[in-house]
Amino acid sequence: MATGERVARDELARLRTHAALSLRQRIAGEDADRRADRIWGEVGERWFGPDDVIWQVHADTSMFSGGLRALLLQSLHPLAMAGVAEHSGYKGDPWGRLQRTSHYIATTTYGTARRAQAMVDGVRNLHERVVGVAPDGRRYAASDPHLLRWVHVAEADSFVATYQAFGAGRLGERELDEYTAQAARVSAELGVADLPRTYADLRATLDAYRPELRRTPAAVEAARFLLLTPPLGWSSRPGYWMLAAGAIATLPGWARRMLGLSVLPPPLEAGVDLVLGRPAGRGATAVARWLMSDPAVSNESRSQAAQSAQAAQSAQSALGSRDRTAPDRTAPDLTAERDAKQRDTTQMGL
């Protein structure tokens, strides 16, 4: 390789790493490495594993548009939006709120069952203290199972919608049902009742909430903040707006109209989405995926190490159990067998 090409490649790699670290810091905070080590470094049973669809969906950068879509959709419930406006501090500390949310999703998806349960219990306790009165005079509580169900349904539907539109793969009918059931597994621990367990039920549940949804001043204000005045420097805004365009393009038409994000006739709007909105979302997601696959920020090695440690622990536990059922064998024999097993495990890459 020519010297000029090598210099250009090295400079591109440096810029990529710098951008990837900046993006991860925005999403996961300055202590992202420490948090990742805590999630992946602990050995133990997990609610989900690498073969589960929820790992696949939540690891994809389509979650960036999915998160924006979820916030826009959730804001249409007046009681849920009242709680956000009065208690979340989404304007004063938007990145802190994002980082707490991403940490919650990462811990409950990839962490050990012990750590995931502790995270859920903490959020559940916090919800008990979030109560108030909405502008329309109705009382709300963040622990209300009906409101929690709305938040869950809007979020799960959004993550699926943006993954199907911009993700690295596409989910089939069985995988859609599997994701819906796995997402419900987490929310059930928060005290949410009667959760949809199939994708068809998820869509039906979303539609069932429509009579309760309204365009409120708080919802419009939140949309303006998220879409027009995000807390970013001007150099970062084009990429963010492309993600936002993707989020809007995947929203149901009725939700867009309620938020004032739809001013065109439906056929023309669909054409604009096809030509502009979805390509923008797809392009921004692809760039983010390339950045987040940089070795400086990728959790792939942590994931592999966690799986290896869990497999080794399982193998050792199984061996110990078999040892206890064979009292006639000598200690040296058992030690030799354990050493051989450990060598085999290492060679298999477990």
C-alpha positions as a Python dict, from the first residue, in 0.01 Angstrom:
ca = {
    (1, 'M'): (0, 0, 0),
    (2, 'A'): (129, 344, -93),
    (3, 'T'): (228, 577, 189),
    (4, 'G'): (-44, 827, 98),
    (5, 'E'): (-314, 561, 105),
    (6, 'R'): (-190, 432, 441),
    (7, 'V'): (-194, 782, 589),
    (8, 'A'): (-546, 841, 457),
    (9, 'R'): (-664, 509, 599),
    (10, 'D'): (-511, 580, 939),
    (11, 'E'): (-666, 927, 947),
    (12, 'L'): (-1007, 784, 858),
    (13, 'A'): (-970, 525, 1135),
    (14, 'R'): (-877, 799, 1381),
    (15, 'L'): (-1175, 1014, 1284),
    (16, 'R'): (-1405, 714, 1304),
    (17, 'T'): (-1285, 625, 1653),
    (18, 'H'): (-1320, 985, 1769),
    (19, 'A'): (-1676, 1006, 1634),
    (20, 'A'): (-1765, 666, 1779),
    (21, 'L'): (-1640, 761, 2125),
    (22, 'S'): (-1832, 1090, 2112),
    (23, 'L'): (-2152, 915, 2006),
    (24, 'R'): (-2121, 650, 2275),
    (25, 'Q'): (-2057, 916, 2539),
    (26, 'R'): (-2379, 1091, 2438),
    (27, 'I'): (-2578, 769, 2462),
    (28, 'A'): (-2415, 587, 2754),
    (29, 'G'): (-2236, 861, 2948),
    (30, 'E'): (-1875, 928, 3036),
    (31, 'D'): (-1859, 608, 3242),
    (32, 'A'): (-1972, 389, 2951),
    (33, 'D'): (-1676, 152, 2985),
    (34, 'R'): (-1737, 97, 3356),
    (35, 'R'): (-2107, 34, 3299),
    (36, 'A'): (-2034, -207, 3014),
    (37, 'D'): (-1784, -397, 3227),
    (38, 'R'): (-2043, -431, 3502),
    (39, 'I'): (-2308, -558, 3260),
    (40, 'W'): (-2086, -802, 3074),
    (41, 'G'): (-1827, -885, 3338),
    (42, 'E'): (-2062, -1049, 3585),
    (43, 'V'): (-2103, -1425, 3545),
    (44, 'G'): (-2450, -1565, 3602),
    (45, 'E'): (-2779, -1659, 3443),
    (46, 'R'): (-2935, -1397, 3218),
    (47, 'W'): (-3294, -1331, 3122),
    (48, 'F'): (-3192, -1347, 2756),
    (49, 'G'): (-2909, -1488, 2549),
    (50, 'P'): (-2743, -1434, 2211),
    (51, 'D'): (-2998, -1653, 2032),
    (52, 'D'): (-3287, -1435, 2148),
    (53, 'V'): (-3436, -1178, 1911),
    (54, 'I'): (-3430, -906, 2175),
    (55, 'W'): (-3047, -918, 2173),
    (56, 'Q'): (-3050, -865, 1798),
    (57, 'V'): (-3297, -576, 1797),
    (58, 'H'): (-3157, -388, 2097),
    (59, 'A'): (-2800, -410, 1966),
    (60, 'D'): (-2889, -242, 1637),
    (61, 'T'): (-2847, 131, 1579),
    (62, 'S'): (-3204, 148, 1448),
    (63, 'M'): (-3277, 192, 1819),
    (64, 'F'): (-3170, 557, 1779),
    (65, 'S'): (-3466, 636, 1554),
    (66, 'G'): (-3676, 392, 1755),
    (67, 'G'): (-3618, 587, 2073),
    (68, 'L'): (-3724, 914, 1910),
    (69, 'R'): (-4033, 751, 1762),
    (70, 'A'): (-4127, 604, 2100),
    (71, 'L'): (-4100, 942, 2274),
    (72, 'L'): (-4316, 1111, 2011),
    (73, 'L'): (-4578, 837, 2028),
    (74, 'Q'): (-4581, 816, 2409),
    (75, 'S'): (-4629, 1193, 2437),
    (76, 'L'): (-4980, 1160, 2292),
    (77, 'H'): (-5118, 1014, 2614),
    (78, 'P'): (-5203, 1321, 2827),
    (79, 'L'): (-5136, 1152, 3162),
    (80, 'A'): (-4808, 993, 3052),
    (81, 'M'): (-4696, 1326, 2903),
    (82, 'A'): (-4792, 1513, 3220),
    (83, 'G'): (-4566, 1286, 3422),
    (84, 'V'): (-4278, 1336, 3179),
    (85, 'A'): (-4322, 1714, 3168),
    (86, 'E'): (-4336, 1753, 3546),
    (87, 'H'): (-4088, 1492, 3666),
    (88, 'S'): (-3842, 1377, 3399),
    (89, 'G'): (-3643, 1696, 3339),
    (90, 'Y'): (-3614, 1603, 2972),
    (91, 'K'): (-3529, 1963, 2879),
    (92, 'G'): (-3289, 2041, 3162),
    (93, 'D'): (-3099, 1713, 3137),
    (94, 'P'): (-3191, 1541, 2809),
    (95, 'W'): (-2867, 1349, 2777),
    (96, 'G'): (-2884, 1228, 3136),
    (97, 'R'): (-3235, 1097, 3071),
    (98, 'L'): (-3119, 924, 2752),
    (99, 'Q'): (-2824, 767, 2933),
    (100, 'R'): (-3042, 637, 3215),
    (101, 'T'): (-3283, 488, 2963),
    (102, 'S'): (-3007, 325, 2758),
    (103, 'H'): (-2851, 183, 3074),
    (104, 'Y'): (-3186, 36, 3175),
    (105, 'I'): (-3236, -128, 2835),
    (106, 'A'): (-2878, -261, 2823),
    (107, 'T'): (-2894, -402, 3175),
    (108, 'T'): (-3230, -574, 3137),
    (109, 'T'): (-3138, -711, 2793),
    (110, 'Y'): (-2776, -820, 2844),
    (111, 'G'): (-2706, -817, 3218),
    (112, 'T'): (-2732, -1105, 3460),
    (113, 'A'): (-3074, -1185, 3601),
    (114, 'R'): (-2961, -1055, 3940),
    (115, 'R'): (-2850, -722, 3799),
    (116, 'A'): (-3153, -690, 3570),
    (117, 'Q'): (-3391, -754, 3858),
    (118, 'A'): (-3214, -496, 4073),
    (119, 'M'): (-3247, -241, 3792),
    (120, 'V'): (-3619, -311, 3750),
    (121, 'D'): (-3678, -292, 4126),
    (122, 'G'): (-3505, 45, 4139),
    (123, 'V'): (-3720, 188, 3859),
    (124, 'R'): (-4033, 42, 4016),
    (125, 'N'): (-3954, 212, 4347),
    (126, 'L'): (-3894, 540, 4165),
    (127, 'H'): (-4231, 513, 3991),
    (128, 'E'): (-4405, 492, 4326),
    (129, 'R'): (-4296, 848, 4402),
    (130, 'V'): (-4399, 1002, 4067),
    (131, 'V'): (-4755, 1129, 4112),
    (132, 'G'): (-4934, 1448, 4021),
    (133, 'V'): (-5229, 1618, 3857),
    (134, 'A'): (-5243, 1668, 3480),
    (135, 'P'): (-5349, 2002, 3328),
    (136, 'D'): (-5696, 1854, 3261),
    (137, 'G'): (-5743, 1791, 3633),
    (138, 'R'): (-5695, 1415, 3629),
    (139, 'R'): (-5454, 1253, 3872),
    (140, 'Y'): (-5172, 1038, 3738),
    (141, 'A'): (-4917, 799, 3885),
    (142, 'A'): (-4614, 653, 3708),
    (143, 'S'): (-4691, 322, 3878),
    (144, 'D'): (-5036, 303, 3715),
    (145, 'P'): (-5034, -33, 3527),
    (146, 'H'): (-5252, 113, 3250),
    (147, 'L'): (-5009, 399, 3183),
    (148, 'L'): (-4710, 167, 3209),
    (149, 'R'): (-4876, -60, 2955),
    (150, 'W'): (-4913, 233, 2713),
    (151, 'V'): (-4548, 329, 2755),
    (152, 'H'): (-4444, -33, 2698),
    (153, 'V'): (-4662, -82, 2391),
    (154, 'A'): (-4550, 243, 2228),
    (155, 'E'): (-4186, 159, 2295),
    (156, 'A'): (-4197, -202, 2174),
    (157, 'D'): (-4390, -104, 1861),
    (158, 'S'): (-4136, 171, 1788),
    (159, 'F'): (-3832, -51, 1830),
    (160, 'V'): (-3984, -308, 1596),
    (161, 'A'): (-4094, -49, 1339),
    (162, 'T'): (-3752, 113, 1306),
    (163, 'Y'): (-3570, -221, 1308),
    (164, 'Q'): (-3791, -344, 1024),
    (165, 'A'): (-3729, -22, 832),
    (166, 'F'): (-3360, 45, 904),
    (167, 'G'): (-3215, -253, 1090),
    (168, 'A'): (-2938, -487, 981),
    (169, 'G'): (-3195, -762, 925),
    (170, 'R'): (-3567, -810, 906),
    (171, 'L'): (-3783, -1005, 1147),
    (172, 'G'): (-4020, -1273, 1027),
    (173, 'E'): (-4358, -1346, 1184),
    (174, 'R'): (-4216, -1588, 1442),
    (175, 'E'): (-3939, -1347, 1537),
    (176, 'L'): (-4185, -1060, 1573),
    (177, 'D'): (-4385, -1269, 1819),
    (178, 'E'): (-4068, -1371, 2000),
    (179, 'Y'): (-3953, -1013, 2040),
    (180, 'T'): (-4295, -905, 2166),
    (181, 'A'): (-4297, -1181, 2429),
    (182, 'Q'): (-3940, -1107, 2539),
    (183, 'A'): (-4005, -734, 2572),
    (184, 'A'): (-4312, -818, 2781),
    (185, 'R'): (-4094, -1032, 3009),
    (186, 'V'): (-3911, -718, 3126),
    (187, 'S'): (-4215, -492, 3162),
    (188, 'A'): (-4402, -758, 3359),
    (189, 'E'): (-4139, -718, 3632),
    (190, 'L'): (-4235, -349, 3651),
    (191, 'G'): (-4587, -445, 3744),
    (192, 'V'): (-4744, -405, 3401),
    (193, 'A'): (-5048, -629, 3362),
    (194, 'D'): (-5211, -789, 3060),
    (195, 'L'): (-4918, -735, 2825),
    (196, 'P'): (-4940, -840, 2459),
    (197, 'R'): (-4733, -1149, 2386),
    (198, 'T'): (-4770, -1165, 2008),
    (199, 'Y'): (-4704, -896, 1750),
    (200, 'A'): (-5067, -899, 1635),
    (201, 'D'): (-5176, -837, 1995),
    (202, 'L'): (-4918, -559, 2026),
    (203, 'R'): (-5065, -379, 1727),
    (204, 'A'): (-5419, -433, 1852),
    (205, 'T'): (-5329, -300, 2196),
    (206, 'L'): (-5175, 11, 2043),
    (207, 'D'): (-5493, 77, 1847),
    (208, 'A'): (-5706, 20, 2159),
    (209, 'Y'): (-5538, 319, 2326),
    (210, 'R'): (-5623, 561, 2046),
    (211, 'P'): (-5944, 697, 2207),
    (212, 'E'): (-5734, 810, 2505),
    (213, 'L'): (-5473, 996, 2301),
    (214, 'R'): (-5473, 1371, 2254),
    (215, 'R'): (-5261, 1648, 2108),
    (216, 'T'): (-5179, 1853, 2416),
    (217, 'P'): (-4960, 2164, 2448),
    (218, 'A'): (-4710, 1953, 2642),
    (219, 'A'): (-4692, 1697, 2359),
    (220, 'V'): (-4642, 1966, 2095),
    (221, 'E'): (-4373, 2131, 2308),
    (222, 'A'): (-4192, 1799, 2350),
    (223, 'A'): (-4206, 1733, 1975),
    (224, 'R'): (-4067, 2079, 1898),
    (225, 'F'): (-3784, 2026, 2143),
    (226, 'L'): (-3697, 1683, 2005),
    (227, 'L'): (-3724, 1774, 1638),
    (228, 'L'): (-3641, 2143, 1603),
    (229, 'T'): (-3413, 2240, 1891),
    (230, 'P'): (-3223, 1928, 1999),
    (231, 'P'): (-2941, 1991, 2250),
    (232, 'L'): (-2668, 1945, 1989),
    (233, 'G'): (-2411, 2158, 1813),
    (234, 'W'): (-2489, 2255, 1457),
    (235, 'S'): (-2234, 2012, 1315),
    (236, 'S'): (-2418, 1718, 1473),
    (237, 'R'): (-2769, 1824, 1383),
    (238, 'P'): (-2785, 1700, 1020),
    (239, 'G'): (-2723, 1342, 1128),
    (240, 'Y'): (-2970, 1377, 1414),
    (241, 'W'): (-3234, 1521, 1184),
    (242, 'M'): (-3187, 1229, 945),
    (243, 'L'): (-3257, 990, 1233),
    (244, 'A'): (-3558, 1202, 1329),
    (245, 'A'): (-3683, 1195, 970),
    (246, 'G'): (-3669, 817, 986),
    (247, 'A'): (-3858, 817, 1314),
    (248, 'I'): (-4133, 1037, 1172),
    (249, 'A'): (-4157, 832, 852),
    (250, 'T'): (-4232, 517, 1052),
    (251, 'L'): (-4498, 675, 1276),
    (252, 'P'): (-4861, 582, 1208),
    (253, 'G'): (-5035, 846, 1001),
    (254, 'W'): (-5286, 921, 1276),
    (255, 'A'): (-5003, 989, 1524),
    (256, 'R'): (-4829, 1224, 1282),
    (257, 'R'): (-5148, 1418, 1225),
    (258, 'M'): (-5215, 1449, 1598),
    (259, 'L'): (-4864, 1589, 1653),
    (260, 'G'): (-4895, 1829, 1362),
    (261, 'L'): (-4621, 1650, 1169),
    (262, 'S'): (-4841, 1574, 868),
    (263, 'V'): (-4958, 1850, 636),
    (264, 'L'): (-4977, 1656, 309),
    (265, 'P'): (-5249, 1427, 171),
    (266, 'P'): (-5175, 1062, 267),
    (267, 'P'): (-5071, 949, -86),
    (268, 'L'): (-4830, 1239, -125),
    (269, 'E'): (-4701, 1191, 229),
    (270, 'A'): (-4629, 825, 157),
    (271, 'G'): (-4430, 927, -149),
    (272, 'V'): (-4223, 1177, 49),
    (273, 'D'): (-4152, 910, 310),
    (274, 'L'): (-4042, 670, 40),
    (275, 'V'): (-3814, 921, -132),
    (276, 'L'): (-3684, 1122, 165),
    (277, 'G'): (-3781, 1011, 514),
    (278, 'R'): (-3699, 642, 503),
    (279, 'P'): (-3378, 680, 299),
    (280, 'A'): (-3261, 946, 547),
    (281, 'G'): (-3330, 716, 840),
    (282, 'R'): (-3168, 422, 668),
    (283, 'G'): (-2856, 620, 578),
    (284, 'A'): (-2809, 773, 923),
    (285, 'T'): (-2862, 433, 1088),
    (286, 'A'): (-2603, 273, 859),
    (287, 'V'): (-2347, 540, 943),
    (288, 'A'): (-2417, 500, 1315),
    (289, 'R'): (-2383, 122, 1279),
    (290, 'W'): (-2043, 165, 1113),
    (291, 'L'): (-1930, 398, 1390),
    (292, 'M'): (-2052, 175, 1672),
    (293, 'S'): (-1875, -128, 1526),
    (294, 'D'): (-1542, 47, 1588),
    (295, 'P'): (-1332, -173, 1821),
    (296, 'A'): (-1295, 120, 2062),
    (297, 'V'): (-1665, 110, 2148),
    (298, 'S'): (-1794, -228, 2035),
    (299, 'N'): (-1913, -464, 2309),
    (300, 'E'): (-1858, -771, 2093),
    (301, 'S'): (-1546, -881, 2282),
    (302, 'R'): (-1720, -825, 2617),
    (303, 'S'): (-2017, -1030, 2497),
    (304, 'Q'): (-1794, -1316, 2387),
    (305, 'A'): (-1603, -1308, 2716),
    (306, 'A'): (-1927, -1316, 2916),
    (307, 'Q'): (-2058, -1612, 2717),
    (308, 'S'): (-1726, -1794, 2760),
    (309, 'A'): (-1724, -1735, 3134),
    (310, 'Q'): (-2084, -1854, 3165),
    (311, 'A'): (-2012, -2167, 2962),
    (312, 'A'): (-1704, -2244, 3170),
    (313, 'Q'): (-1900, -2199, 3491),
    (314, 'S'): (-2179, -2426, 3364),
    (315, 'A'): (-1928, -2691, 3260),
    (316, 'Q'): (-1754, -2674, 3596),
    (317, 'S'): (-2086, -2697, 3782),
    (318, 'A'): (-2188, -2999, 3579),
    (319, 'L'): (-1852, -3164, 3641),
    (320, 'G'): (-1875, -3096, 4014),
    (321, 'S'): (-2220, -3251, 4027),
    (322, 'R'): (-2095, -3562, 3849),
    (323, 'D'): (-1798, -3582, 4084),
    (324, 'R'): (-2027, -3588, 4388),
    (325, 'T'): (-2211, -3891, 4250),
    (326, 'A'): (-1889, -4094, 4214),
    (327, 'P'): (-1742, -4129, 4567),
    (328, 'D'): (-1532, -4433, 4477),
    (329, 'R'): (-1297, -4232, 4256),
    (330, 'T'): (-982, -4078, 4395),
    (331, 'A'): (-910, -3704, 4423),
    (332, 'P'): (-615, -3718, 4178),
    (333, 'D'): (-839, -3882, 3918),
    (334, 'L'): (-1099, -3607, 3957),
    (335, 'T'): (-838, -3330, 3939),
    (336, 'A'): (-695, -3475, 3619),
    (337, 'E'): (-1040, -3493, 3465),
    (338, 'R'): (-1118, -3134, 3559),
    (339, 'D'): (-791, -3016, 3405),
    (340, 'A'): (-870, -3203, 3085),
    (341, 'K'): (-1218, -3055, 3072),
    (342, 'Q'): (-1081, -2704, 3118),
    (343, 'R'): (-830, -2759, 2836),
    (344, 'D'): (-1110, -2883, 2609),
    (345, 'T'): (-1329, -2584, 2697),
    (346, 'T'): (-1045, -2342, 2614),
    (347, 'Q'): (-975, -2513, 2282),
    (348, 'M'): (-1343, -2495, 2185),
    (349, 'G'): (-1344, -2121, 2253),
    (350, 'L'): (-1620, -2144, 2514),
}
